[in-house]
Every structure is written in structure tokens, then in C-alpha cells.
């Protein structure tokens, strides 16, 4: 896949996941949101910088300690310097949580599958959406509030939708998109556990993609845990293919 396109997707995903709690440290974009998403509470090494690694780690450790968060580095094909992954491994930082970035390079306006009878497709405000997906996931209140804050302050506007029952208003599935120019990312696609296997995720994603195509998007991307085989099957049915993957490295516990 075109390397320039993948680099643009990486930039777009960084923009879409920007929390209010972030600062630069010699080429490192430090993010320390208390929310659930790891991409909003990690080190992104986007430039090599000038300081030695051990000194940068001292400074970063103090920032994450003040935020009361574990220190985690996100390692991608774009990480600078490229040897940072092996350097952290040598320091005893274990690799965890591989994520696959999937890409749909020929986004056409699909004809969305019909929703199940007795349900509706509803646009949500950022606050409504963050609370809805937090309820589905069982996220603690602090993570829900951090998600609200991130959506409200995001430099890339989100559009979040839910599929809910008409009779009692119960949210069955949800998903949101963040469009930047001709790129659109799908985020936080989630189906209530008791409703899985009924095609809700497919129908929801098709609607998000169709809307984005109407607005000018020609390439779509999303991120999915490497071990989430059921989600991978859904996205592959939609035409997504592997673009690249990334993983995290966790700082060893003190002592």
C-alpha cells in the first residue's frame, strides 16, 4: 500500500485522538488523558529529537506520574528513531496490545443494509455519544468523562450515531466517524453483547461510510485489536484490508 497514504492516515488518526492533556517533549508527543483509549494516554515518538533517551525518559516519567498514569509508548512503522522499539525492549519494556490499522482505498457510497425492525438510527451529541458507548462498555465514570472532554475539544469533528430500539430507547450499537479532507476514520464501533451476530455492526458502518462518501471522503481507515477476530471479519466484509500495525511498550513497574 502507498507509503504516503499510510503516513497521512497515521497523521489523521493522531489528530482524531488528540486529548486536551498533551504536550511536546523533544520530538515526543506525550498524551496523558485518563480515558480508556490508550492512543490518548501514551508516548508517540514522531521525531528523533536531540536529547538522549535516558534523559527524555526521566522527563516523561515525571509527567505521567503527575497524571497518575502508567507510562506507555506507542510503536508504529513511523516511530522515530526506528530503533526506539529495540531500545525500550532492552530496557525491559514488554510489548503489549498489537493493533491493526485497516484501510478501504476505494470508498464508494454503499447501499446500507436495512436496520432491524423496531430500531432507528439517531445522531448523538458528543456528550450523548460518549456516555452511550461508555454504558455499553461498562466504563467507569472517569473514563466516560474523559471521552466527553476529548470529543468536545477534538480538532477533527466527530459524528456519532446509535442504533436504538423504538419501544424503550435502548442503545443496541454505536459508531462514530471523524473526517479530515478525503480521509475518514471509524471509531468506537461497539455492539451490545446481547445483540451481536445480527448484522448491526455492518449496517452501522455502511451508514457511516455512505455519509462520509457523500461529504467527500474517498479513503476510510479504522483501528482494531489484532486479537478481535469477529470485528476483523466484519471489516473485511466491508472491503477493508491491512495497512499497517502498531503495538505498545509498557514501562516496567518501579522496583
N, C-alpha and C positions, 0 to 999 in steps of 0.2 A: 504494500500500500504506500502511496505517496508520502514521503517523509515530511514534506512541508505541510500537508494536510494534517498529519498526526500532531505536528507541533502546534498548529492552530487549535486543534481540539484540546490539547493539553492546556494551552493558554485560556481557552474558553471555559474549561472545567475549573481552573483556578479562579477565574473571575466569578463564576456562578456560585462557588463555595466560599466566597470571601466573608468572614465574620467581622464584626466590629473590633474584636480583640486580635489585632495582628500588628506586627512591626518588622522592620528590616534589620538584619544583623549581618553585615559584610557578605552580601550575596545570598543569605538565607532569609526566606520569608517565614517568619515564626507566627504560627496561629495557635491561639490558646482559648478557644471558645469552650465553655463547659457542656456543650451539646453532645448528642450521640455520634454525629458524623466524624470519623477520625480525620478526614481530609480538612476539617476545620479546627483541628487541635494537634498539629504536627509541624515538623520542620520540612520545608520544601527548599531544597538546595538548588536554586535556579541559576546561580553564578558561582564561579570558583572563589571569588573574594581574595583578600590579601593576608588575612590573619591565619596563623597556624591552627590546625584542627583542635588541638587541646585547649587553646585559649577561647575559641568560639564555643566549645562545649561548656566551659566554665560559665560564660556569659549566658548561654541558652539555659543551662541548668537553673540559674537563679530566676530567670523569667518564668519557667514552667513551675518551679517550686512556689513562687509567689502566687501563681494562678491555681495552685493545689492540683496540678495535673501531672501524670507521668510524662516523661519526655520520649517522644516517638519521632522517627524520621521516615519520611515517605520517599521511596526509591523508585525512580522511573528510568526509562531509556534516555531521558533528557537531564537527569541529575548531573550536576557539576560540582567537583570534578568527577569523571566516570568511576574513579577508583574509590569514591566515598563508601560504596556498599562494602567492599572488601576491608576498608579501614575500620568501619564500625563493627564488622564481623570479628576482626582481630581484637577489638576492644571488648568482645563478649556480648555484643548486642544481638540477640536472636532475631531471625526473620519470622514474621507472622503475617497472616491475612493477605494472601495474594488476591488481587482484584483484576478482572479482565475488562478492558475498555473495548466495547463493541461499536462498530461503525456501519451505517447504512449510507452508501455513497450515491445512490440514485433514488433520492426521495421523490416519489410521485404521490399525488393525492389519492390515498387508498379509499376504497368504499368500505366504511366501517361496518363490522358485523352488528346486527341488532342487539340491543340490550335485552336482558331477560324481562319477561312480562312483569309489570308491577314495580319497575325501577325507573329512576330518572338520572340524568346527567346534569350536575349542578356545579357552576363556578363558585369557588370559595375565595374569600379574602385571605391574605397571608396569615392572619391570626386564626381564622376558622380552619384553614388547611393544616397548619402546624399542630393545632390541638386535635384535629381529627386523626391525623396519621400517628400522633403520639398516643392516642387512645387505642388505636388498632395494635400498635407495637407494645403497649404496656409500659411506655417510657415514664420515668419519674418526672415530677413537676419541673425540676431544674432543667432537664434536657428539653422539655416541651417549651419552656420559656426561652431558652437559648435558641431554639429553632425559630420561634416567633421573631426574635430580635434579628436573626440572620436574614430572614426573608424580608423584613421591613427595611433593612439597611443595604440589601444586596445591590451592587452596581448594575447587575443584569436583572431585569424584572422577571418574575415568575408568574406563571398562570397555573393555578392548582384546581383540579376538578375531583369530585367524588361521584361514585355511583351509589345511590341510596334507595332504600325501599320507600314506596309511596305511602304505605299504610302507617308506618311507625317512625319513618325518618332515619332508620338505622343505616349507617355507612357500611357498605359491603366491600368497596375497593376505592383506591385513590391513586392519583398520579399527578405530576406537575412537569411543566416544560420551562426551559429558560432559553430564549432565542437571542443570539448575538449575530446580527447580519444574516448570512446564509447558513449558519450553523444553528442547530437546535439540540439541546441536551434534555433527555428524560431523566427525572429524578424522583426518588421516594415512591416508586410504584409498589403498592402493597395491597394485598387482598386479605380480608378477614379469614382467619383459619378455617372456620366452618363453611366458607363459601368457595374454597379453592377447587380447581378441577372443573369449573363450569364455564370457562372461557371469558371471565370478567377481565383478566389482565390483557388479553388480546384485544378485546373490544375497546377497553380504555386507551391502550397505547395507539390503536388505529385512529381513534378520535384525536388524540394529542398530535399525532404525526400529520393527519389531514389538515388540522388547523394551522400547524406550523408551515406546511407546504403552501397553503393559501396566503400566508403572510410573507412568503419569500424564502423560506428555508429550502435548501437543496441537499444538505448532508445532515444526518442525525447521528448522535452518539449517546451512549449510556455506559454506566459502570455497574458491574455485577460481581459478587463474590465468586471466586473461582470454584468453590465447592457447591454452589447453588445450582444444581443440575436442572431442577424444574424451571427456574427462571431462565436459564440458558436455552432450554428447549423453546420456551415462549418467544424469546427474542430472535432465535434462529428462524422460527416460523415466519417472523415478520421481515426477514431478509438481512438481519444484522450478521456481520462477520467479525472475526477478531481483528483488532487494530494493534493493540499492544497491551501489556500487563504491567502492574506495579505491585510492590509489596511494602511492608513497613518493617522497621527495625526498632525494637524497644530497648531503651537504656536499662542496663541491669540494675536491680534494686540496690540501694545503698547498703554496703556491708555484705 
